[in-house]
Amino acid sequence: MSVTTTRSGADGATEVEVPHRDLPEGIRPQDDEPGMRTALDRPARLVEGPA
């Protein structure tokens, strides 16, 4: 599996792109994406505070 992280400015915020390539057998893209979103939401809450 290969993961590349790209950050860019977007309207006063930071946009993060984390495409995954060559997922291991048995991991479906539709299962992988929500897990990555959750992983990124946690540190974002620490920096930004609660919504």
Phi and psi in radians as a Rosetta constraint file:
Dihedral C 1 N 2 CA 2 C 2 CIRCULARHARMONIC -2.163 0.35
Dihedral N 2 CA 2 C 2 N 3 CIRCULARHARMONIC 2.318 0.35
Dihedral C 2 N 3 CA 3 C 3 CIRCULARHARMONIC -2.218 0.35
Dihedral N 3 CA 3 C 3 N 4 CIRCULARHARMONIC 2.237 0.35
Dihedral C 3 N 4 CA 4 C 4 CIRCULARHARMONIC -2.116 0.35
Dihedral N 4 CA 4 C 4 N 5 CIRCULARHARMONIC 2.238 0.35
Dihedral C 4 N 5 CA 5 C 5 CIRCULARHARMONIC -1.855 0.35
Dihedral N 5 CA 5 C 5 N 6 CIRCULARHARMONIC 2.243 0.35
Dihedral C 5 N 6 CA 6 C 6 CIRCULARHARMONIC -2.197 0.35
Dihedral N 6 CA 6 C 6 N 7 CIRCULARHARMONIC 2.289 0.35
Dihedral C 6 N 7 CA 7 C 7 CIRCULARHARMONIC -2.020 0.35
Dihedral N 7 CA 7 C 7 N 8 CIRCULARHARMONIC 2.515 0.35
Dihedral C 7 N 8 CA 8 C 8 CIRCULARHARMONIC -2.638 0.35
Dihedral N 8 CA 8 C 8 N 9 CIRCULARHARMONIC 2.714 0.35
Dihedral C 8 N 9 CA 9 C 9 CIRCULARHARMONIC -1.317 0.35
Dihedral N 9 CA 9 C 9 N 10 CIRCULARHARMONIC 2.453 0.35
Dihedral C 9 N 10 CA 10 C 10 CIRCULARHARMONIC -2.600 0.35
Dihedral N 10 CA 10 C 10 N 11 CIRCULARHARMONIC 1.759 0.35
Dihedral C 10 N 11 CA 11 C 11 CIRCULARHARMONIC 0.893 0.35
Dihedral N 11 CA 11 C 11 N 12 CIRCULARHARMONIC 0.901 0.35
Dihedral C 11 N 12 CA 12 C 12 CIRCULARHARMONIC 1.377 0.35
Dihedral N 12 CA 12 C 12 N 13 CIRCULARHARMONIC 0.119 0.35
Dihedral C 12 N 13 CA 13 C 13 CIRCULARHARMONIC -2.212 0.35
Dihedral N 13 CA 13 C 13 N 14 CIRCULARHARMONIC 3.119 0.35
Dihedral C 13 N 14 CA 14 C 14 CIRCULARHARMONIC -1.992 0.35
Dihedral N 14 CA 14 C 14 N 15 CIRCULARHARMONIC 2.171 0.35
Dihedral C 14 N 15 CA 15 C 15 CIRCULARHARMONIC -1.647 0.35
Dihedral N 15 CA 15 C 15 N 16 CIRCULARHARMONIC 2.283 0.35
Dihedral C 15 N 16 CA 16 C 16 CIRCULARHARMONIC -2.056 0.35
Dihedral N 16 CA 16 C 16 N 17 CIRCULARHARMONIC 2.215 0.35
Dihedral C 16 N 17 CA 17 C 17 CIRCULARHARMONIC -1.994 0.35
Dihedral N 17 CA 17 C 17 N 18 CIRCULARHARMONIC 2.300 0.35
Dihedral C 17 N 18 CA 18 C 18 CIRCULARHARMONIC -2.361 0.35
Dihedral N 18 CA 18 C 18 N 19 CIRCULARHARMONIC 1.300 0.35
Dihedral C 18 N 19 CA 19 C 19 CIRCULARHARMONIC -1.267 0.35
Dihedral N 19 CA 19 C 19 N 20 CIRCULARHARMONIC 2.405 0.35
Dihedral C 19 N 20 CA 20 C 20 CIRCULARHARMONIC -1.876 0.35
Dihedral N 20 CA 20 C 20 N 21 CIRCULARHARMONIC 2.352 0.35
Dihedral C 20 N 21 CA 21 C 21 CIRCULARHARMONIC -2.143 0.35
Dihedral N 21 CA 21 C 21 N 22 CIRCULARHARMONIC 2.632 0.35
Dihedral C 21 N 22 CA 22 C 22 CIRCULARHARMONIC 0.961 0.35
Dihedral N 22 CA 22 C 22 N 23 CIRCULARHARMONIC 0.927 0.35
Dihedral C 22 N 23 CA 23 C 23 CIRCULARHARMONIC -1.028 0.35
Dihedral N 23 CA 23 C 23 N 24 CIRCULARHARMONIC 2.526 0.35
Dihedral C 23 N 24 CA 24 C 24 CIRCULARHARMONIC -1.079 0.35
Dihedral N 24 CA 24 C 24 N 25 CIRCULARHARMONIC 2.662 0.35
Dihedral C 24 N 25 CA 25 C 25 CIRCULARHARMONIC -1.005 0.35
Dihedral N 25 CA 25 C 25 N 26 CIRCULARHARMONIC 2.377 0.35
Dihedral C 25 N 26 CA 26 C 26 CIRCULARHARMONIC 1.693 0.35
Dihedral N 26 CA 26 C 26 N 27 CIRCULARHARMONIC -0.218 0.35
Dihedral C 26 N 27 CA 27 C 27 CIRCULARHARMONIC -1.832 0.35
Dihedral N 27 CA 27 C 27 N 28 CIRCULARHARMONIC 2.035 0.35
Dihedral C 27 N 28 CA 28 C 28 CIRCULARHARMONIC -1.547 0.35
Dihedral N 28 CA 28 C 28 N 29 CIRCULARHARMONIC 2.474 0.35
Dihedral C 28 N 29 CA 29 C 29 CIRCULARHARMONIC -0.936 0.35
Dihedral N 29 CA 29 C 29 N 30 CIRCULARHARMONIC -0.669 0.35
Dihedral C 29 N 30 CA 30 C 30 CIRCULARHARMONIC -1.225 0.35
Dihedral N 30 CA 30 C 30 N 31 CIRCULARHARMONIC -0.289 0.35
Dihedral C 30 N 31 CA 31 C 31 CIRCULARHARMONIC -1.611 0.35
Dihedral N 31 CA 31 C 31 N 32 CIRCULARHARMONIC -0.582 0.35
Dihedral C 31 N 32 CA 32 C 32 CIRCULARHARMONIC -1.197 0.35
Dihedral N 32 CA 32 C 32 N 33 CIRCULARHARMONIC -0.735 0.35
Dihedral C 32 N 33 CA 33 C 33 CIRCULARHARMONIC -1.069 0.35
Dihedral N 33 CA 33 C 33 N 34 CIRCULARHARMONIC -0.843 0.35
Dihedral C 33 N 34 CA 34 C 34 CIRCULARHARMONIC -1.078 0.35
Dihedral N 34 CA 34 C 34 N 35 CIRCULARHARMONIC -0.606 0.35
Dihedral C 34 N 35 CA 35 C 35 CIRCULARHARMONIC -1.121 0.35
Dihedral N 35 CA 35 C 35 N 36 CIRCULARHARMONIC -0.707 0.35
Dihedral C 35 N 36 CA 36 C 36 CIRCULARHARMONIC -1.190 0.35
Dihedral N 36 CA 36 C 36 N 37 CIRCULARHARMONIC -0.692 0.35
Dihedral C 36 N 37 CA 37 C 37 CIRCULARHARMONIC -1.052 0.35
Dihedral N 37 CA 37 C 37 N 38 CIRCULARHARMONIC -0.758 0.35
Dihedral C 37 N 38 CA 38 C 38 CIRCULARHARMONIC -1.085 0.35
Dihedral N 38 CA 38 C 38 N 39 CIRCULARHARMONIC -0.752 0.35
Dihedral C 38 N 39 CA 39 C 39 CIRCULARHARMONIC -1.089 0.35
Dihedral N 39 CA 39 C 39 N 40 CIRCULARHARMONIC -0.622 0.35
Dihedral C 39 N 40 CA 40 C 40 CIRCULARHARMONIC -1.407 0.35
Dihedral N 40 CA 40 C 40 N 41 CIRCULARHARMONIC -0.492 0.35
Dihedral C 40 N 41 CA 41 C 41 CIRCULARHARMONIC -1.163 0.35
Dihedral N 41 CA 41 C 41 N 42 CIRCULARHARMONIC -0.618 0.35
Dihedral C 41 N 42 CA 42 C 42 CIRCULARHARMONIC -1.079 0.35
Dihedral N 42 CA 42 C 42 N 43 CIRCULARHARMONIC -0.940 0.35
Dihedral C 42 N 43 CA 43 C 43 CIRCULARHARMONIC -1.160 0.35
Dihedral N 43 CA 43 C 43 N 44 CIRCULARHARMONIC -0.519 0.35
Dihedral C 43 N 44 CA 44 C 44 CIRCULARHARMONIC -1.090 0.35
Dihedral N 44 CA 44 C 44 N 45 CIRCULARHARMONIC -0.710 0.35
Dihedral C 44 N 45 CA 45 C 45 CIRCULARHARMONIC -1.119 0.35
Dihedral N 45 CA 45 C 45 N 46 CIRCULARHARMONIC -0.607 0.35
Dihedral C 45 N 46 CA 46 C 46 CIRCULARHARMONIC -1.150 0.35
Dihedral N 46 CA 46 C 46 N 47 CIRCULARHARMONIC -0.671 0.35
Dihedral C 46 N 47 CA 47 C 47 CIRCULARHARMONIC -1.395 0.35
Dihedral N 47 CA 47 C 47 N 48 CIRCULARHARMONIC -0.783 0.35
Dihedral C 47 N 48 CA 48 C 48 CIRCULARHARMONIC -1.559 0.35
Dihedral N 48 CA 48 C 48 N 49 CIRCULARHARMONIC -0.405 0.35
Dihedral C 48 N 49 CA 49 C 49 CIRCULARHARMONIC 1.537 0.35
Dihedral N 49 CA 49 C 49 N 50 CIRCULARHARMONIC 3.039 0.35
Dihedral C 49 N 50 CA 50 C 50 CIRCULARHARMONIC -1.132 0.35
Dihedral N 50 CA 50 C 50 N 51 CIRCULARHARMONIC 2.630 0.35
